[in-house]
């Protein structure tokens, strides 16, 4: 009698596995795909995440690939994606945003089969790191040339 229970339970598992043809893709997986696509666009200095995201990166030592991405997957295999970025100083923001929209949509649709309804790009800031580095380099060159002049 115990064997009959095991057999019927085993048959239920087989039926369940045969009846389930769904593939579930987590919002986090879509966010990582979108984050990778967006971060590869020229003119994107970094992804803009919240304070908690920055702390978790520091503590774990790992780069959060979904940083700055919010994904909403609807029941009918459609997705809405929000991308938060910081652009490099001097980059043309409309061009950067359009390229992000294009690449994120293509990557997510190709890899997941979801239909991307929207890719909303939110520019949270402008990175002036390169500008500051350039000024420091120019100042160093100027100092070096002054030292050369004093030696002569």
Phi, psi and omega per residue, in radians:
X1 nan -0.628 3.094
X2 -1.117 -0.610 -3.141
X3 -1.177 -0.594 3.130
X4 -1.118 -0.705 3.121
X5 -1.104 -0.772 3.133
X6 -1.091 -0.732 -3.100
X7 -1.142 -0.781 -3.122
X8 -1.167 -0.628 3.095
X9 -1.131 -0.714 3.133
X10 -1.116 -0.697 3.122
X11 -1.141 -0.655 3.107
X12 -1.097 -0.702 3.127
X13 -1.105 -0.714 3.134
X14 -1.133 -0.744 -3.137
X15 -1.113 -0.740 3.130
X16 -1.079 -0.747 -3.108
X17 -1.228 -0.530 3.096
X18 -1.296 -0.578 -3.093
X19 -1.414 -0.289 -3.117
X20 -1.689 1.948 3.121
X21 -2.048 0.475 -3.092
X22 -1.658 2.489 2.976
X23 -2.022 2.117 3.138
X24 -1.798 2.237 3.114
X25 -1.978 2.158 -3.109
X26 -1.182 2.614 3.041
X27 -0.996 -0.630 -3.120
X28 -1.120 -0.632 3.120
X29 -1.139 -0.781 3.115
X30 -1.113 -0.675 3.132
X31 -1.116 -0.691 3.116
X32 -1.145 -0.757 3.114
X33 -1.052 -0.818 -3.140
X34 -1.133 -0.710 3.137
X35 -1.104 -0.741 3.101
X36 -1.107 -0.784 -3.126
X37 -1.101 -0.754 -3.100
X38 -1.207 -0.691 -3.075
X39 -1.229 -0.303 3.128
X40 -1.450 -0.146 -3.104
X41 -1.321 2.322 3.098
X42 -1.138 2.301 -3.126
X43 1.839 -0.202 3.091
X44 -1.575 1.992 3.132
X45 -1.310 -0.794 3.122
X46 -2.906 2.903 3.059
X47 -1.481 2.453 -3.112
X48 -1.683 1.972 3.102
X49 -1.997 3.042 3.118
X50 -1.375 3.117 -3.140
X51 -1.061 -0.727 -3.120
X52 -1.108 -0.683 3.128
X53 -1.098 -0.702 3.125
X54 -1.164 -0.698 3.118
X55 -1.134 -0.763 -3.118
X56 -1.129 -0.602 3.086
X57 -1.131 -0.745 -3.126
X58 -1.151 -0.788 -3.086
X59 -1.214 -0.714 -3.082
X60 -1.469 -0.418 -3.089
X61 1.354 0.072 -3.128
X62 -1.889 2.539 3.089
X63 -1.341 2.275 3.123
X64 -1.483 1.846 -3.063
X65 -1.270 -0.255 3.125
X66 -1.734 0.155 -3.108
X67 -1.052 2.285 3.084
X68 1.406 0.129 -3.099
X69 -2.020 2.326 3.040
X70 -2.131 2.226 -3.088
X71 -2.105 2.381 3.026
X72 -2.199 2.017 3.114
X73 -1.774 2.177 -3.128
X74 -1.567 2.875 -3.089
X75 -1.054 -0.541 -3.044
X76 -1.639 0.632 3.084
X77 1.035 0.645 3.088
X78 -2.080 2.668 -3.105
X79 -2.333 2.582 2.985
X80 -2.105 2.307 -3.053
X81 -2.239 2.305 3.041
X82 -1.942 2.270 -3.113
X83 -2.082 2.157 3.121
X84 -1.887 2.130 -3.054
X85 -2.291 2.857 2.927
X86 -2.078 2.168 -3.082
X87 -1.593 2.733 3.057
X88 -1.312 2.514 3.094
X89 -1.064 2.315 3.115
X90 1.692 -0.255 3.127
X91 -1.311 2.527 3.104
X92 -1.437 1.882 -2.983
X93 -1.001 -0.785 3.124
X94 -1.053 -0.655 3.124
X95 -1.171 -0.744 3.124
X96 -1.090 -0.809 -3.121
X97 -1.096 -0.754 3.131
X98 -1.094 -0.737 3.141
X99 -1.146 -0.674 3.075
X100 -1.073 -0.837 -3.128
X101 -1.010 -0.782 -3.112
X102 -1.127 -0.853 -3.082
X103 -1.207 -0.718 3.141
X104 -1.123 -0.806 3.140
X105 -1.032 -0.829 -3.112
X106 -1.108 -0.828 -3.111
X107 -1.092 -0.831 -3.098
X108 -1.154 -0.770 3.140
X109 -1.131 -0.739 -3.133
X110 -1.164 -0.711 -3.040
X111 -1.473 -0.481 -3.033
X112 -1.969 -0.406 -3.049
X113 1.444 -0.010 3.080
X114 -1.304 2.656 3.039
X115 -1.675 2.103 -3.107
X116 -1.548 1.985 3.134
X117 -1.368 -0.751 -3.044
X118 -2.474 2.480 2.895
X119 -2.232 1.807 -3.116
X120 -1.680 2.142 -3.126
X121 -1.780 2.187 3.125
X122 -2.010 1.995 3.121
X123 -1.502 1.996 -3.056
X124 -1.644 -0.257 -3.125
X125 3.110 3.110 3.117
X126 -2.170 2.249 3.131
X127 -1.484 2.196 3.116
X128 -1.884 0.245 -3.114
X129 -1.016 -0.815 -3.126
X130 -1.110 -0.664 3.115
X131 -1.115 -0.750 3.121
X132 -1.149 -0.727 3.104
X133 -1.054 -0.724 -3.129
X134 -1.118 -0.742 3.113
X135 -1.104 -0.702 3.117
X136 -1.138 -0.720 3.106
X137 -1.093 -0.751 3.125
X138 -1.107 -0.708 3.133
X139 -1.144 -0.679 3.122
X140 -1.140 -0.750 3.116
X141 -1.093 -0.726 3.132
X142 -1.119 -0.755 3.105
X143 -1.090 -0.756 3.130
X144 -1.075 -0.722 -3.139
X145 -1.189 -0.596 3.081
X146 -1.164 -0.723 3.112
X147 -1.112 -0.709 3.103
X148 -1.075 -0.737 -3.111
X149 -1.150 -0.658 3.141
X150 -1.194 -0.600 3.138
X151 -1.134 -0.563 -3.092
X152 -1.422 nan nan
